């Protein structure tokens, strides 16, 4: 535990939808957190799950309470959106700092501790932690690990304004009192939206805590991979309509053909040689075609997405 006397009350909010396969692994990681038990609460928001999530959470909360740890199951059954679920958690929270993660994440034992440390600086209002991949065996999992697909470092360099994903993010509660909560009817892009609203409407600063690490389970099959990248495309479109950010341009057939030809003629021989020299990994041989699949899915999501009218709505405490 840090020797700093800065130990605010922390609320950890986690939206969960049909998470029966993930939630026990998450709970185990939360129970191992080094932050003082009396100063942290875990608010597990069941977002209208149809599997055994509710039953599991009920047992988890009872067991944790008996061990002196604060776990509570909450419900958001009206709006199917992780952001609406997070709003339920924020309203029920008692912490000065509200941290966010997801059911398919595995926080390191000192995650809460390291995520909270930067708030000792009074001007810091938002802290972004790092997201690392859980070890995986499929080609797509290895690709995501190799390319750092969910690393927060890329988002901190966004050309409009930096932001962090709600898989690993913390915000002072007072900020929600100032600018409102998440847009409850957004289905993607709400993490960027909340960070950008804070940046545009207040003087609070955002910072990065690289040692506040959660591990995330990447998509292991093509259908889930394409769904993930379509969602990224939808996020692009929504944020374009909300903030005017540039849309990702579509690659031409000529550009795609050129990239594939270069992959066959240049990259495969080069990477094969580097693999033999132990300078590359086998997944490097497939990075180009997998990247093109992701790009295509993202572009598809961007073209098909239409910002719901209700997504303009902002809830308030």
N, C-alpha and C positions, 0 to 999 in steps of 0.2 A: 504494500500500500504506500502511496506517496506520502511523504512527510509534510506536505503542504497542509495548512489549516483550512484550505479552501475545500470544503466538503458540502456542497449544496444538496438539497433533496432532489432526486432524479426520478422521473417517470419514463419508463421504457414502453413505447406503444408499438404493438405488432398486429397488423391486420392479417386475418387468416381465412382463406376460402378453400374448403375441401383439402385440408392439410394433414390428413391422418397419416400420410407416409413421411411427413417432414417434421411434424410438431414435436415429437418426443426427442429427436436429436437436437432441436433448438432449445427445448426446455433444459436438457442436460447441460448445455453450454451456459445458459442463463443462471442455473443453480451454482455454477462454478465461478461466477464473477467475483472478483476480489474487492469490489466496492462494498462498503459497509452495508450489511443487510437492512439495518434500521433506516437507511437513507435512500433506499431504492425500492420502487414498486414496478411490477411488470403487469401491464394491462393488455390482455390477449383478446382482441376484438374479433369475434366470430361473425364473418360477413355472409350470413345466410348459407352456411355450408349444408350440403345434403348427405355427406358421408358421416363418419364417426367422430369428426373433429370435436363437436360439442361434448360428447361423452368423455373423450380423452381429456379435454380441458377441465371438465368438472372434477375428475379424479386428481389431475395435476394440482389444481388449486387447493383442494382439501389436504393433499399430502404435503404441499409446500407450506401451507399455513401451520401445520403441525410441527414443522421444522423451523419455524420462525422466519420464513421468507414470504414476502408479499406478492402473491400471484392472484389475479382476478380475471374472470371471464366476463367480457362485455358483449353486447350484441348490436349489430347493424343489419336489420332484416329488410329495410325499406329501399335502400339504394345499393345496387350491386357495383361497388366501386371501392377500391382500397383507400382512396382519399376520403370518402365518406366514412369509412370505418376508422381511419385515423382521427377524424374529427370527433367521433364518439370517445376515443381514448383521450384526446386532448381535454375534452370537457370534463371527463371523470378524473383527470390527473390532479395530483397535489404537489408535484415537483416544481422547483424553480427552473429546471432544465428538462426539456422533453426530448428524449432520444428515440430514434426510429430504426427498426430493422424489419426483416421479413421472415416468413416461416421457413423458406428454403436456404436460410443463412445460418452460419455457425460462428458466432462471435468467439474470439480468443478470450481466455479468462480475464485479462486486464482490459477488455474492450471498453466497458463503461468508464473505468478509471482514466484511461488515456483519452477518451472522447471528451471528458469533462475538463481535463486539465487546462486547456487554452482559455476557458471561460474565466480564469482568474484575472484576465485582462478585461477591464470594465467595458471597453469598446467592442469586444467580440460578441456578436449575437448569433452567429451560425458557425458550427464546426463540422467539417466533412472528414470522415474517416476513410481508410483505404479498403478496397474490396479485392480479395484474392480468390483464385479458383480452388474449389475442393478437388482433390485428385480424382481423375476420371480415366476410363479405359477406352471410350469410343473416340473415333477420329475427330468428331465435332467438339468433344470436351477437350481433347488435346490441342485442337486449333484455337479454341477460346483461351486456353491457358497460355499458349505460345504468343498470341497476339494481345494479351491483356485486355480482352474485350470489355470487361466491366470496370477496369481500373478508373478510379476517380480522377486521376491525373489529367486525363483527356478533357474531362468536363470542366476542370478548373482553368482550362485554356480556351474555353468557348469564345468565339469572336464577338458575341454580343455581351455576355456577362458570365462570370463563373457560377457554377452551381454544383450541387452534390445530389446523388441519388438517395432516396429515402431508405434504401437498403442499409445505409450507414450514414446517418445524419443526426445532428442535435441542434435544437433551437431554444432560445430562452422563451419561457412561457409569456413573459410580458410583451414579446413581439406579436404574438397572436392576439393579444388584447389591443394592439395598435392597428394592425392591418387586416385582421380577420384570419380565418382558418383556410384550409385547402378548398379548392373548388370541388364540391362533392360530386358533380356530374362529369368531371373529367375521368377518363379511363386510362390515360397515359399522359405524361408530360407535366404532371402536377408538382413534381419535385423541382423542376426548373422554374415553373411558375411561382412557387412560394419563395424561392431564393431570389428571383428577379424582382418580385414585388417588394421584398425586404430591401433590396439594393436600391430600387427606384424611389421608394416612399419613405425610407428612414436613413439614419446615419450609422446604423449598425454595420459592423464589418464581418466578413466571412474569412475563415482561415482553414488550413488543412492540418490534420493530425495523422501523420503517416503510420504511427505506431498503434492507432486505434483500428485494429484489423478484424474484419469478419471474412470468413470464407463462404463462397457462394457456389451452389450446385449449378453447373452449366448444363445446357440442353444436350441430350445424348443422342437424339434421333433427328432425322431431317425435318419431320413435320413440326416438332417443337422449335427447332432452329429457325425455320422459316417464319413461324408465328412470332418468335421473338423479334426478328428483324422487320417484319411487317408492323409490329407495334412501334418500333423505333421510327419507322416512316410516318405512322399516324401521329406520333409525337411531334415530328418535324412540321407536319401540316397544321396541327393545332397551335403550336407556338408561332408559326408564321401568321396565322390569323389573329392571334392575341397580341403579338409583339412586332410583327413585320420582319422577322428574321428571314434570311434567304433560304429558299427551298433547295434541296439537293437536285442537281441536274441529272437528267437521264443519259446514260451512255448510249452512243449510237452503235449500230451493228458493226460498223467499221472499227470502232474503238474496242468493242468486245472481241472481235476477231483478232485484232492486233495483240491484245493482252494474252489471248490463248496461244497465238502463234509464238509470241516471245516466251511464254511459259514452256512450250514444247521444245523450242530450239535453244534457248539460252538458260532458263532457270532450272530445268530438270537436270541437264548435264552438270551445271555448276553446283547445285545442291547435292547431287549424288556424290560428286567428288568431295564436297565438304563433309558429308556424312561419313564417308570412308576415312576422312582425316579427323573425325570426332569434333568438327567445328559447327555442325548443324544437326538437327534432329530429323527423323524420317517424316514428321508431319510437314516440314518445310516443302516437301515435294508437292503437297496438295494445297498450299496456302492460296495460290491464285484462283483455282476453280472454286474453292469454298468461299473465298471473298466475293467472287462474282455472284454466287448464289445468294449470299447475304445482301449484296448490293441490289440485286434484282428484287428480292423480297421487300427490302426497305423502300425501294421506289414504288413497288406495287401498293404498299401500305400508304405511302404519301399520296398517291393518285386517288385512292379509293376513300380516304378519310374525309369526313365532313364534320366540322366542329358542331356538336349539339348546341342548340340555342340555350339550353339550361346550363351549359358549361360556363356561361358568362357569370353565373351566380356565385357569390362568395358567402360562406356561412360565417357567423360571428359568435364569439363567446357570450 
